[in-house]
Amino acid sequence: MTETHTPWAEPYKIKMVEPLAMTTREHREKALKEAGYNTFLLKSEDVYIDLLTDSGTSAMSDRQWAGMMLGDEAYAGSRNFYHLEAAVQRYYGYKHMIPTHQGRGAENLISRILIKPGDIVPGNMYFTTTRLHQELSGGTFADIIVDVAHDPNNTFPFKGNVDLNKLEALIKLHGAEKIPYVSIATTVNMAGGQPISLENMKAVRELTKKHKIRIIHDMTRVAENAYMIKLLEKGQGHRSTAEIVLELCSLTDGATMSAKKDALVNIGGFMATNEWDVFEEARNQVVIYEGLHTYGGLAGRDMEAMAIGISESVDEDHIRARVGQVFYLGEKLMAAGIPIVKPIGTHGVFLDAKAFLPHIPQTSFPAQTLAAELYLDAGVRTMERGIVSAGRNKDTGENYLPELELVRLTIPRRVYTQAHMDVIAASVINVHKQREKITGLKMTYEPKYLRFFQALFEKI
Ligand SMILES: *Cc1c(COP(=O)(O)O)cnc(C)c1O
């Protein structure tokens, strides 16, 4: 492990390169118009630096690539499945694991198995696919995150925390039997990549235990969350990230994992549980939606890469540089007076589009607009996390009007260098200088589910 007084520099060297496309502004204007001002609909080859997501965009290590060659592509009982199962048990401590093609495959299983129509599912802020699967099973999501999570300027270090009063009030109102589980995310993506503290997690465990309610862990970025606990929580600095990861998991009853984030693979996920009955049901249902329970929609080689990626994700040098790179970009933007969500999150920097473009009303999609302008300026692709992502209330059909109207600059793991961070910062600063000239968008096509992926827009 590197001494902590040395800078966070990338703890790897590069042995293969992938050239990037440089484009002209004229080219980007045409490409963006054709994509309906939706960065999800741009072609990758028209993008210079791709900060759309940290999902499945990581660079695998030489060890992972070597593992790919050891893929055992048997239909049933592949040796790579057993390696993955052992990694999940060793690093996360869950008893039973079922692979899925990615996180939402696991969300589908857990929601179908545990949620009945009329149930309430409390969570520390919603996530798009997680909430949709809860709703498709007849549940209703209830937000129990601390109020400060909705304030981009509040610098509380654990904005992923649960407000225990909100949870207690929900239990009182609906009764524990209406709450199949509490959904706890480490870190909270939609709040700007904010961690939950170990202390808060323990308090949630205590309260749910009293009422015999499960905790299902959305553990997509649990290593990043654990690293923030090590860095900022009192009495945790001497522990390893790996130890804290294991303790966080031990405070929950099961999990859904998108291994495309923390676990450094391009595809993969799993559902985990400590309950035999839930495992048995999941093992049966996975056959319908993903594949046999020893491959869950994945190739053997994918499971091997995931098993190795899990071990690398808790490596101290890796996690320090991963979060260090994100902080480097965030601090640079803050120093230039750019409004970003504070504190800086662990997987990306979130621009506060309401403060960046105060003259554009939320119904004219300021974050969608800002993402489009950033692409035009230098070919940096980002993502909207505001009114478009929030969608509509399933009962009233009204648009949700989230307090946070954000543009996410998500940093893929081990992919870009510090020099790329400098280019990104320069482009954001340049767009900020011209912000008064920017006008909003109107939506011309709206898909029924998760509209942010495929909606089309026009300039007003
Ligand atoms: C990405 C993500 C998911 C869904 O996982 P996929 O692999 O994209 O299906 C769920 N929860 C959180 C917090 C995520 O970031």
PDBQT file of the ligand as one rigid body, heavy atoms in Angstrom, charges set to zero:
ROOT
HETATM    1  C1  LIG A 501     -26.370   0.862 -12.006  1.00  0.00    +0.000 C 
HETATM    2  C2  LIG A 501     -27.169   0.768 -10.784  1.00  0.00    +0.000 A 
HETATM    3  C3  LIG A 501     -28.181  -0.183 -10.646  1.00  0.00    +0.000 A 
HETATM    4  C4  LIG A 501     -28.622  -1.084 -11.784  1.00  0.00    +0.000 C 
HETATM    5  O1  LIG A 501     -27.635  -1.892 -12.269  1.00  0.00    +0.000 OA
HETATM    6  P1  LIG A 501     -27.468  -2.268 -13.839  1.00  0.00    +0.000 P 
HETATM    7  O2  LIG A 501     -26.249  -3.116 -13.864  1.00  0.00    +0.000 OA
HETATM    8  O3  LIG A 501     -27.322  -0.978 -14.595  1.00  0.00    +0.000 OA
HETATM    9  O4  LIG A 501     -28.676  -3.010 -14.263  1.00  0.00    +0.000 OA
HETATM   10  C5  LIG A 501     -28.842  -0.245  -9.440  1.00  0.00    +0.000 A 
HETATM   11  N1  LIG A 501     -28.539   0.587  -8.432  1.00  0.00    +0.000 NA
HETATM   12  C6  LIG A 501     -27.579   1.523  -8.533  1.00  0.00    +0.000 A 
HETATM   13  C7  LIG A 501     -27.300   2.418  -7.385  1.00  0.00    +0.000 C 
HETATM   14  C8  LIG A 501     -26.868   1.662  -9.711  1.00  0.00    +0.000 A 
HETATM   15  O5  LIG A 501     -25.934   2.612  -9.823  1.00  0.00    +0.000 OA
ENDROOT
TORSDOF 0
